[in-house]
Structures are given as C-alpha cells and as structure tokens.
Amino acid sequence: MRAALIPVATPEGAPHWDSGPGDADPLAGRPVWYGFGWFLDPYKDHARMWHYGETAGFKSSIQRFTKENLTVIVLTNRTDIDAINLSLQIAGLYLK
C-alpha cells in the first residue's frame, strides 16, 4: 500500500492530465499527483487519496481521507450525475 501513496514526479514536477480532443474529463490539463492507483491531492486542506471512473451509463468516485477515518463512495448507473462533485459535497458535510 505504501507505493500507492507515493506520488510519481517528472523532472518538471507534477505530471498533467493527458486529455485529447473532445475529452470531457473535468480535470483536463491540470497537474496531477498519482501513486499506484490513487490520485493524491488535498481537499480543503485535508490529505486525500481518490479515484473515479466511468463507462457507458455508469459513473463512480471514491474519496478517502485516512486521517479523518472517512471514505465516501458514490456509484451511479446514470450519466447525468457528477460522481466526483457529489462525493466531495458529501465529504464536505463531515470535513471542517
């Protein structure tokens, strides 16, 4: 698990999201810290490891705040739900 929590760096610093034309990725072009399987960046000054996914008709997001012992998982079978933002709204109810 330790390797999953060590972000990969390039000589230029944080890698950037690789998004192509027409990509609807909400984080396109932004810097990203990524371990083996987890995005690693803080949310409202809370250490966070998270991931998301989507495919035809489904979206999901997991947000883990290990210091606060909080994990939020959103699984949807709809494409009109923003699973990432919904999971962060839920986490925001607990994080101060």
N, C-alpha and C positions, 0 to 999 in steps of 0.2 A: 504494500500500500504506500510505502514511503515514496517510491518512484512516481506514483500518481500525483503526488503533491509537490513535486519539484518542477517548476516551470522551465520549459525549453527556451533558450535565448539564442539569438543570432548575434554576430558581431555588431549589428546595428541596433540591438536591443530587442524589444518585443516584436515578434512576427505580426503581420497584418492579415486580417481575414481575406482569403482569396475568393473573390466573387466575380462571376462572369456576367456578361450582358443578360439582362432580364432576371437576374437573381433577386429574389425577394427577401434575402437574408437581412434581418433588421440590424445586424452588426457589420455589414459590408464595409470593407476598407478600414475599419478601426483596428487599433492594436489589440492583440490578444495574448494572454499568458495561458499556456496549455501544458499540463502534465500528461502522463499516460492515461488518457481517458477522461480528464476533467479540465474544464476551464477554471482558471484560478484568478479571481479578481474580487476586490472588496465590494460590498454593497452597503451604503450608508455607514462606512467605517467599521463594518463587521467582516471579518475574514470569511470568504465564501468559496466553495467548490460547487460547480454546477455543470449541467449539460442539458441539451434539448434535442429533439428530433421531430421529424415529420415525414409523412409519406401520403399517398393518395387517401384523403379522407381522415387522417389522424394527425394529432399534434400532441407533444408531451414536453414536460420540463421537470427537472429535479434541481432543487436548490438546497445545499447543505451548509449549515452554519454550525460547525462542530463545537466551537467554544460555548455557544448558547444551547447546545444539545437540541437543535431544531433542524428538521428536514421537512421540506414541502415538496410534494409530488402532485403534478397535475397531468392527468391523462384524459384526452378528449377524443371522441370519434366524430369531430366536426372540424371544418376548415375555417370557420368564421370566428373561432376563439383564439386569442393570442395567449398561448400557454405560458410563455415566458413572463409577460407582464402580469398575468393573473397570479402566477406563483409568487412574484415579487410583491404584489399587493397583499397577498395572504401573509407572507413573511413580515411585511411592514406592520401588520397588526400586533406582532409579537416583539419586534425589534424596536428599541427606543434609542 
